[in-house]
């Protein structure tokens, strides 16, 4: 019995000494999940179209784009040629004011309108539109998984899990500027808004029907 105990003690001491001889190693390994999220990119939206193309449908589409992506004032400029007897500063200014009024009627409140002299512009005026806009993009340095955009599937050791999901989310954000948060908003404003919504239910007034820009068939 004593021999068996001594054998067990010898094996235990041998195991401990072998462990002590092993070099120190770290159990930490860098994860494969991405910590990046959808990013919001700010840029200047600028467009120019012939004044004849600034139809009511164009203005409605511009207001829709501004609602989704725009921020700040909208600058509208209608060009004119100082040497032209038709395309004058007065007619350009009147056209700019008319388009600004139409854009405000579509819900865009902050609109600046003016006439812009352009030499050799001829008798055809050009409408210049400009405002700050936001759009969502995939996280910086994030690539989609192999096979997502084609049939070529290969092993990618640098791929970070979650990048494909973040990329798909960036394409589905309806109002990218909402991702920026509320900024310096009165902390009680959310409470007041919630209270106002509750008052509508208490009064028994039915909600107005929802209307969108487009609807699926």
C-alpha positions in Angstrom: 0.0 0.0 0.0 2.9 2.3 0.9 4.5 1.6 -2.5 1.3 2.6 -4.4 1.1 5.9 -2.4 4.7 6.7 -3.2 4.1 6.0 -6.9 1.2 8.4 -7.0 3.2 11.1 -5.2 6.1 10.6 -7.7 3.7 11.0 -10.7 2.2 14.1 -9.2 5.6 15.7 -8.5 6.6 14.8 -12.1 3.6 16.5 -13.6 4.1 19.7 -11.6 7.8 19.9 -12.5 6.9 19.4 -16.2 4.4 22.2 -16.0 6.9 24.5 -14.4 9.3 23.9 -17.3 6.8 25.0 -20.0 7.3 28.6 -21.3 4.7 31.2 -20.2 1.9 31.6 -22.8 -1.1 33.9 -23.1 -4.7 32.5 -23.3 -5.9 35.8 -25.0 -6.5 35.7 -28.7 -7.8 38.6 -30.7 -11.5 38.2 -31.6 -12.8 37.9 -35.1 -15.9 40.1 -34.6 -15.8 43.6 -36.0 -16.2 46.5 -33.5 -17.0 49.0 -36.3 -20.4 50.2 -37.1 -22.2 52.0 -40.0 -20.6 55.4 -40.6 -22.4 58.6 -41.6 -20.6 60.6 -44.3 -21.3 64.3 -44.7 -20.8 65.9 -48.1 -22.1 68.8 -50.2 -24.9 67.8 -52.6 -24.8 69.9 -55.8 -26.8 69.6 -58.9 -27.5 71.7 -62.0 -30.3 71.2 -64.4 -31.8 73.3 -67.2 -34.4 75.6 -65.8 -37.0 74.1 -68.2 -36.4 70.7 -66.4 -37.3 72.1 -63.0 -40.8 70.8 -63.2 -43.1 70.2 -60.2 -42.1 66.6 -60.3 -38.5 67.6 -60.1 -39.1 69.9 -57.1 -41.1 67.1 -55.4 -38.2 64.7 -55.9 -35.7 67.2 -54.6 -37.8 67.8 -51.5 -38.0 64.0 -50.9 -34.2 63.6 -51.2 -33.7 66.5 -48.9 -36.0 65.0 -46.3 -34.0 61.8 -46.4 -30.5 63.1 -46.7 -30.4 66.9 -46.5 -29.7 69.3 -43.7 -29.3 73.0 -43.3 -30.3 75.6 -45.9 -31.0 74.8 -49.6 -29.4 77.2 -52.0 -31.2 77.8 -55.3 -29.5 79.9 -58.0 -30.9 80.6 -61.4 -28.3 81.8 -63.9 -28.8 84.6 -66.5 -26.6 86.3 -69.1 -26.0 90.0 -68.5 -25.7 90.5 -72.3 -29.0 88.7 -73.1 -32.2 90.6 -73.7 -34.3 87.5 -72.9 -32.4 85.8 -70.1 -32.3 88.8 -67.8 -31.6 89.2 -64.1 -35.3 90.0 -63.5 -36.6 86.9 -65.1 -33.9 84.7 -63.4 -34.8 86.3 -60.0 -38.5 85.7 -60.6 -37.8 82.0 -61.5 -35.7 81.5 -58.4 -38.4 82.9 -56.2 -41.0 80.8 -57.8 -39.0 77.6 -57.3 -38.2 78.5 -53.7 -41.8 78.9 -53.0 -42.6 75.6 -54.6 -39.9 73.9 -52.6 -41.2 75.4 -49.3 -44.7 74.1 -50.2 -43.2 70.6 -50.3 -42.0 71.0 -46.7 -38.5 72.4 -47.1 -38.5 75.5 -44.9 -34.9 76.9 -45.2 -34.5 78.0 -48.8 -32.2 80.7 -50.2 -32.9 81.9 -53.8 -31.0 84.3 -56.0 -30.1 85.1 -59.6 -26.5 84.3 -60.7 -24.9 86.2 -63.6 -23.0 84.0 -66.0 -21.4 85.4 -69.1 -22.0 83.5 -72.4 -24.9 81.7 -70.7 -27.2 82.5 -73.6 -31.0 82.5 -73.5 -31.2 79.3 -71.5 -31.1 79.6 -67.7 -29.6 76.9 -65.5 -30.8 76.0 -62.0 -28.1 75.3 -59.4 -29.1 73.4 -56.3 -26.8 72.9 -53.3 -27.1 71.8 -49.7 -25.4 69.6 -47.1 -26.3 65.9 -47.2 -25.6 62.7 -45.3 -25.4 59.1 -46.5 -24.6 55.9 -44.8 -21.6 53.8 -45.7 -20.2 50.4 -44.5 -17.7 50.7 -41.6 -14.2 51.8 -42.7 -12.0 48.9 -43.5 -14.9 46.4 -43.6 -15.3 44.0 -46.5 -18.2 41.6 -47.3 -17.7 37.9 -46.8 -16.5 35.8 -49.7 -19.4 34.9 -52.0 -21.7 37.7 -50.9 -21.5 39.6 -54.2 -20.6 36.7 -56.5 -19.9 33.0 -56.8 -16.2 33.2 -56.2 -15.9 31.8 -52.7 -12.5 31.6 -51.0 -11.0 31.5 -47.5 -10.4 35.0 -46.2 -8.3 35.1 -43.0 -8.7 38.9 -42.6 -12.5 38.9 -42.7 -14.2 40.3 -39.6 -17.4 38.7 -38.6 -20.3 41.2 -38.8 -18.9 43.3 -41.6 -21.4 41.9 -44.1 -24.4 42.7 -41.8 -23.1 46.2 -41.2 -22.7 46.7 -45.0 -26.3 45.5 -45.6 -27.6 47.8 -42.9 -25.8 50.8 -44.4 -27.8 50.3 -47.6 -31.1 50.2 -45.8 -30.9 53.3 -43.6 -33.7 55.6 -44.7 -32.5 58.8 -43.0 -28.8 58.6 -42.5 -28.6 61.8 -40.4 -30.7 60.1 -37.7 -27.7 58.0 -36.9 -26.0 61.1 -35.7 -28.3 61.3 -32.7 -30.2 64.2 -31.3 -27.2 66.4 -30.4 -27.8 69.1 -27.8 -31.5 68.6 -27.4 -33.4 69.7 -24.3 -33.5 66.5 -22.2 -37.1 67.1 -21.3 -38.3 67.3 -25.0 -38.7 63.6 -25.3 -40.9 63.5 -22.2 -43.1 66.3 -23.6 -43.4 64.6 -26.9 -44.5 61.4 -25.2 -47.0 63.3 -23.1 -48.5 65.0 -26.2 -48.9 61.6 -27.9 -50.8 60.3 -24.8 -53.1 63.3 -24.8 -54.2 62.4 -28.4 -55.4 59.0 -27.2 -57.2 60.5 -24.2 -59.1 62.9 -26.3 -60.4 60.2 -28.5 -59.3 61.9 -31.7 -58.4 59.3 -34.4 -55.0 59.4 -35.9 -54.6 60.9 -39.4 -53.9 58.3 -42.2 -50.2 57.8 -43.0 -49.2 58.9 -46.5 -45.9 58.1 -48.1 -44.0 59.2 -51.2 -44.4 55.9 -52.9 -46.2 52.6 -52.1 -45.6 49.0 -53.2 -48.3 47.4 -55.2 
